[in-house]
Amino acid sequence: MTHLGVDLCGLKLKNPTMLASGVFDETGRSMLEAAWAGAGAIVTKSVGAQPRHGHPNPCIVELQNGLLNAMGLPNPGIDVYAAEITEAKIGGVPIIGSIFGGDEREIADLASRMQATGVDAVELNLSCPHAKGYGAEIGSTPELVETVCRHAKSACNVPVFAKLTPNTSSISSLAQAAERGGADAVVAINTLKGMVISPAAKMPILGNRVGGLSGPAVRPVGVRSVYEIYEAVKIPVIGVGGIACGNDALEYIMAGARAVQIGTGVWTDGLGVFGKVCRELMQFMDENGYSDISEMVGVAHPARP
Amino acid sequence: MFTIAEHREETPSIRTIRFRETLAATPAQFVMVWVPGVDEFPMSASFAGHGFGITYQILGEGTKALASKMAGDKIGIRGPYGNGFVLRGTRLLIVGGGAGMAALGPFVEEAVAKGAAVDVVIGARTADEILFEKRSIMAGGRIHISTDDGTKGQRGLATELAASLLSKERYDCIYACGPERMIVGLLKMATESGIPIQASLERLMKCGIGICDSCALDGKHVCKDGPVFSEADLRAMQDLGKTKLDRSGRKVPI
């Protein structure tokens, strides 16, 4: 009997697909829709201590093979957002609360407050490439990643996931730092820092000028990152970047991911993307004699001792 | 980037821009309009196909900057996005409040061209601000005007005028675009009279493509599931007429 269920740091996922942070998750009701559509878990929008408007429009550029976005971490602040999480929980799937902060103390404070909202795990956004003072700016060196993870871990009891940036020379060093800091899992990758210029307007299109690239275009970078991280750490890896079908998810799983997150795929395929990925995974497993997702994790690596 | 062919004044606060480019769009579908260096915002297509155009009210910094653009200037256009009005039946009541007529102007033309008999209620603050009256007459609609200050047509709200028409005539469907309290009022009347309604809603938009959740309304997204919603969806919306999301995602009263 083919089984799609995944145990992720004690979280029971009915399937390995998760809604990625920043997509369809400003409101509890939308997250609920994603859960009803089949997502195995939901990662919330990244929230901070205070309300934040985000960057001025344009916030998004549609490209042939992906999206460039600079939303700029808009969020109503964790106190207000707690009500959205309460609503999302009705869906009955694990909720992972994403947080961002300017330093380890702020992140520790938010981790504790996020836990209090009732989430099943906390994801640290150490990787947003376009918000000054946050995200990748405190997640680009192993030292900072380790410190932030350690503080977050000491502030809460639920599992802590560290979402890493690919905008670095060695993402596996960041993953090792997260592991040293006590993170229970790492998530790779966040978006790639990029820019699109309109020749006619003679300026970058995004209001923030710089944004993060997501979608099919970044998948090879994500798969390579997960592959490297899998060889560098023992904690679980969650793959994200350009997943919209079963084969995309399989690439990440065979590179070493225990679960996958989907963001831009919701743009191309709608919320039906979760069911589609699951059906295609199940078909592949049936055809190839796999009965459990865990049997496929990391199989693309040459025999691991 | 699209090049402005013509920029004209419709009312003291409302302008229409026609472009050199062609863009097919269903009435109530919208585009994201980028004024380089200033802002990007949604605008419904008030003219579709050849001579594609938008009609907007000057409200904030973005539309002020847009108003300063002249023929030959270029602005960014992406879209069209969202659904549009669907023609249902042959006796229609179309109600546009203020700049809401921007989305309804092309629909009046389409409906009449396809053989429908159309009553058009145009509501405005004052006589000078009535939008697309001439266009709707030219299209072959029967026009009814209401103004808040009574300077033209019936004094009062568009909903009051619509109510008196509903008490006299039988319609197959009501079409609405305008202030949300007007839409709430029309929804109530539609429900009481058992008539279907399609209303085009407005919310703050960032991505315009159904992922950022900024325009969420009870789990529906105005940019992708809308902007036009039918009676069943409208009735299920607890936020309708009450709350909207601000730029941070916080629910604020309308």
Interface residues (C-beta under 8 A of the other chain):
Chain A: G22 V23 F24 D25 E26 T27 R29 S30 L32 E33 K45 P51 R52 H53 G54 P56 N57 P58 C59 I60 E62 N69 M71 P74 N75 P76 G77 V80 Y81 S198 A200 A201 M203 I205 G207 G263 T264 V266 W267 G270
Chain B: M1 M32 W34 P36 G37 D39 E40 F41 K74 G76 R78 K206 C207 G208 I209 G210 I211 C212 D213 S214 A216 D218 G219 H221 L245 D246 R247 S248 G249 R250
